[in-house]
Amino acid sequence: MSSSSERKPLEVVKGVNGLDKVVLRQVNGTSAEVYLYGAHVTSWKNEHGEELLFLSSKAIFKPPKPIRGGIPICFPQFSNLGALDQHGFARNRFWTFDDDPPPLPPDANHKVITDLILRSTIEDLKIWPYSFEYRLRITLGPGGELMLTSRIRNTGTDGKPFTFSFAYHTYFSVSDISEVRVEGLETLDYLDNCQKRERFTEQGDSITFESEVDRIYLSTPTKIAVMDHEKKRTLVMRKDGLPDAVVWNPWDKKAKAMVDFGDDEYKHMLCVEAAAVEKPITLKPGEEWRGRQELSTVNKLLDP
């Protein structure tokens, strides 16, 4: 067995049920894993080997089922806001390696990068009749920060624009949902999915959790923080091109109703999702949209 320090920064290995996954590693011991199925990040570990993303113990790694946990990609539809199946189809398609990736940024020296691509197929065109090219860059930075950069282009030749909604459906691993708070969304308006998407204004000085929460916060700042008191850790999300933020925990009743989710697992997860939901994005032929999410950790709480 080679030690982790000798292992390659980037390698393709077999994951659950023989599905291919890419493993990214940094010299400081941080790592990330992404399945080609769904371009789905299923693991992000800090330098101590602690898992920062939640993956359900009952996650089903059998296409065409989506994987429960990690970072599913919702495209070209978020939730049930359209005619497609829940959250669109990008998360249950097989992606390929991008053989003509975008150029690396000048500061890319110490970053580990993989580029994946999804293009519309004849089957997809039957359910969503638009040609697109979706390039996803997954970057593990030298400090262990995880970046996902999406570039979606309308490749149609028929002159038709298309419109989509989008989210990085990030599941964070938390010690105890009742000990967690989210900062950066106070005083903002949100649509409450538990109340027929009625619009409310956030009253608390931070968001805490005592029951099911399923909200789309609107016009959110570029930085949102998830404080985990028990772990004395803050997870920081920075985003670009994604104006909304979805906050979700299913709580006990919904958890029991999901076949790919453990009955008590809601206590150890929280979804905070960089999204574009309220105002869907429209691309004319040849136009490209870019949306980025960066996750990092601070090993203390950001208390004043």
C-alpha positions in Angstrom: 0.0 0.0 0.0 1.5 3.3 -0.9 1.1 6.2 1.6 -1.3 9.0 0.7 1.6 11.3 0.2 2.8 9.1 -2.7 -0.6 8.8 -4.3 -1.4 10.6 -7.5 -3.0 14.0 -7.3 -5.6 12.8 -9.9 -6.7 9.3 -10.7 -9.7 7.5 -12.1 -10.8 4.5 -10.0 -13.8 2.2 -9.7 -16.3 3.4 -7.1 -19.5 1.8 -5.8 -21.1 -0.8 -8.2 -18.1 -0.4 -10.5 -19.0 3.2 -11.5 -16.0 5.3 -12.5 -14.9 8.1 -10.2 -12.2 10.7 -10.2 -10.2 11.2 -7.0 -8.5 14.6 -6.5 -5.8 14.9 -3.8 -3.7 17.7 -2.4 -0.3 17.3 -0.7 -1.8 18.5 2.6 -4.1 15.4 2.7 -7.3 17.0 1.5 -9.3 15.2 -1.2 -12.4 15.1 -3.3 -14.2 12.4 -5.3 -16.5 12.9 -8.3 -18.4 10.2 -10.2 -18.7 10.4 -13.9 -22.3 9.4 -13.4 -24.0 12.8 -12.8 -20.6 14.6 -12.5 -21.5 14.1 -8.9 -19.1 15.1 -6.1 -19.6 12.4 -3.4 -16.7 13.3 -1.0 -14.7 16.3 0.2 -12.3 15.7 3.0 -10.2 18.0 5.1 -6.5 17.5 5.9 -7.5 15.3 8.9 -9.5 13.0 6.6 -12.8 14.2 8.0 -15.7 14.1 5.6 -17.3 17.5 5.0 -20.1 16.4 2.7 -23.1 14.2 3.7 -23.7 11.0 1.7 -26.6 8.9 2.8 -25.8 5.4 4.0 -28.7 4.3 1.8 -27.6 6.2 -1.3 -28.4 4.1 -4.5 -25.5 4.0 -7.0 -27.6 2.4 -9.7 -28.3 4.5 -12.8 -30.8 6.0 -13.6 -31.4 6.7 -9.9 -29.7 9.9 -8.6 -27.2 9.6 -5.8 -28.5 10.9 -2.4 -26.0 13.3 -0.9 -22.7 15.0 -2.0 -23.3 17.7 -4.6 -25.9 16.7 -7.2 -26.2 19.1 -10.1 -29.8 20.4 -10.8 -30.0 21.2 -14.5 -31.8 22.2 -16.7 -34.5 22.4 -14.0 -34.5 23.0 -10.3 -37.1 20.9 -8.2 -40.4 20.6 -10.0 -40.4 24.0 -11.6 -41.0 22.8 -15.1 -42.0 19.8 -17.2 -39.0 17.6 -16.5 -38.5 15.1 -13.7 -37.4 16.5 -10.4 -34.1 18.5 -10.7 -33.7 17.8 -14.4 -31.5 15.2 -16.0 -27.8 16.2 -15.6 -27.5 14.3 -12.3 -28.4 11.0 -13.9 -26.4 11.1 -17.1 -22.9 9.8 -17.7 -20.5 12.6 -18.3 -17.2 12.3 -20.1 -13.8 13.8 -19.7 -13.5 17.1 -21.6 -10.8 16.5 -24.3 -10.6 20.3 -25.1 -10.9 21.9 -21.6 -10.9 25.6 -21.0 -7.4 27.0 -20.4 -6.1 26.9 -16.9 -6.0 30.1 -14.9 -2.6 31.7 -14.3 -2.7 30.8 -10.6 -3.4 27.1 -11.3 0.0 25.8 -10.3 -0.9 24.1 -7.0 -4.5 23.3 -7.9 -5.8 19.8 -8.9 -8.3 20.1 -11.7 -10.6 17.8 -13.6 -12.9 18.9 -16.5 -16.1 17.0 -17.4 -18.5 17.5 -20.1 -22.2 16.8 -20.9 -23.8 17.4 -24.3 -27.4 16.9 -25.4 -28.2 13.4 -26.7 -30.9 12.4 -29.1 -32.8 10.9 -26.1 -32.4 14.2 -24.1 -33.7 16.2 -27.1 -36.9 14.3 -26.9 -37.6 15.5 -23.4 -35.9 18.9 -23.6 -35.5 20.0 -27.3 -32.5 22.2 -27.0 -28.8 21.6 -27.9 -26.4 22.5 -25.2 -22.8 21.9 -24.0 -22.2 21.8 -20.3 -18.5 22.0 -19.1 -17.9 21.5 -15.4 -14.5 22.2 -13.9 -13.9 20.7 -10.4 -10.9 22.2 -8.6 -9.3 21.2 -5.4 -7.2 24.1 -4.2 -3.9 23.9 -2.2 -5.7 24.8 1.0 -8.4 22.1 0.4 -11.0 24.5 -1.0 -13.4 22.9 -3.5 -14.5 24.8 -6.5 -17.2 23.9 -9.1 -17.3 26.0 -12.2 -20.1 25.4 -14.7 -20.1 26.8 -18.2 -23.3 26.1 -20.1 -23.6 27.1 -23.8 -26.5 27.1 -26.2 -25.1 25.1 -29.2 -28.4 25.2 -31.1 -28.4 26.0 -34.8 -32.1 26.6 -35.1 -32.0 30.1 -33.6 -34.0 29.0 -30.5 -33.1 30.4 -27.1 -33.5 28.1 -24.1 -34.2 28.8 -20.4 -33.1 26.9 -17.4 -33.0 26.9 -13.6 -30.0 25.5 -11.8 -28.5 24.5 -8.4 -25.5 22.9 -6.8 -27.5 20.8 -4.4 -24.8 20.7 -1.7 -25.3 18.4 1.2 -23.0 19.4 4.1 -22.2 16.9 6.9 -23.0 18.4 10.3 -22.6 17.0 13.8 -26.2 17.8 15.0 -28.7 19.9 13.0 -30.1 21.4 16.2 -26.6 22.9 16.9 -26.1 24.4 13.5 -26.8 27.9 12.3 -26.5 29.6 8.9 -25.4 33.2 8.5 -25.5 35.5 5.6 -29.3 35.2 4.8 -30.8 37.4 7.5 -33.4 40.0 6.5 -33.7 38.5 3.0 -36.9 37.4 1.3 -37.5 33.7 0.7 -40.0 31.4 -0.9 -41.2 28.8 1.5 -41.7 25.4 -0.2 -43.4 24.1 3.0 -46.0 26.8 2.5 -46.8 26.6 -1.3 -43.8 28.8 -2.1 -45.4 31.8 -0.3 -43.0 34.7 0.1 -41.7 35.7 3.5 -38.9 37.8 5.0 -36.3 36.2 7.2 -36.7 37.6 10.7 -33.9 35.8 12.6 -30.3 37.1 12.9 -29.3 33.6 11.8 -31.1 30.5 10.6 -31.4 27.6 13.1 -33.3 24.3 12.8 -36.1 22.8 14.9 -38.3 21.4 12.1 -38.4 20.8 8.4 -36.9 23.7 6.4 -37.2 24.1 2.6 -36.7 27.7 1.5 -35.4 29.5 -1.6 -33.7 32.7 -0.4 -33.6 35.4 -3.0 -30.9 37.9 -4.1 -28.4 36.5 -1.6 -24.9 37.7 -0.9 -21.9 35.9 -2.5 -20.8 34.4 0.9 -22.9 32.2 3.2 -21.5 30.5 6.3 -22.7 27.3 8.1 -21.5 27.2 11.7 -21.3 23.8 13.3 -20.9 24.4 17.1 -20.1 20.9 18.1 -17.3 20.5 15.6 -16.1 24.1 16.2 -16.1 24.4 12.4 -17.4 26.9 9.9 -18.2 25.8 6.3 -18.0 28.8 4.0 -19.7 28.9 0.6 -18.8 31.6 -1.9 -20.7 31.8 -5.2 -20.8 33.7 -8.4 -23.5 33.9 -11.0 -26.0 32.2 -8.7 -28.2 34.8 -7.0 -30.4 32.4 -4.9 -29.7 30.0 -2.1 -31.8 27.0 -1.1 -31.7 25.8 2.5 -33.2 22.4 3.1 -33.5 19.8 5.9 -36.3 17.2 5.5 -36.7 16.5 9.2 -38.1 13.2 10.5 -41.3 12.6 8.6 -39.9 13.3 5.1 -36.7 11.4 6.0 -38.7 8.2 6.8 -40.5 8.5 3.5 -37.3 8.5 1.4 -36.1 5.0 0.4 -32.5 6.2 -0.1 -32.2 8.2 3.1 -31.8 6.8 6.7 -34.6 7.6 9.1 -32.3 9.6 11.5 -29.8 10.9 8.9 -31.6 14.3 8.8 -29.8 15.1 12.1 -26.4 15.0 10.4 -27.0 16.9 7.2 -27.9 20.3 5.9 -28.3 21.4 2.3 -27.2 24.9 1.4 -27.4 25.3 -2.3 -26.1 28.0 -4.6 -28.9 28.4 -7.2 -30.6 30.4 -9.9 -34.3 29.7 -9.4 -36.4 32.8 -9.1 -35.2 34.3 -12.4 -34.3 31.4 -14.8 -31.4 32.0 -17.2 -32.1 32.4 -20.9 -29.3 31.7 -23.5 -29.6 32.6 -27.1 -27.6 30.4 -29.6 -23.9 30.8 -29.0 -24.3 32.4 -25.6 -22.7 31.0 -22.5 -23.6 31.2 -18.8 -21.1 30.7 -16.0 -21.9 29.8 -12.4 -19.3 29.1 -9.7 -19.4 27.7 -6.2 -16.4 27.6 -3.8 -16.4 25.7 -0.5 -13.9 26.1 2.2 -13.6 25.6 5.9 -12.5 27.6 9.0 -11.6 25.5 12.0 -13.2 27.8 14.4 -16.6 29.5 14.6 -16.9 32.9 13.1 -18.3 34.4 16.2 -17.8 38.2 16.7 
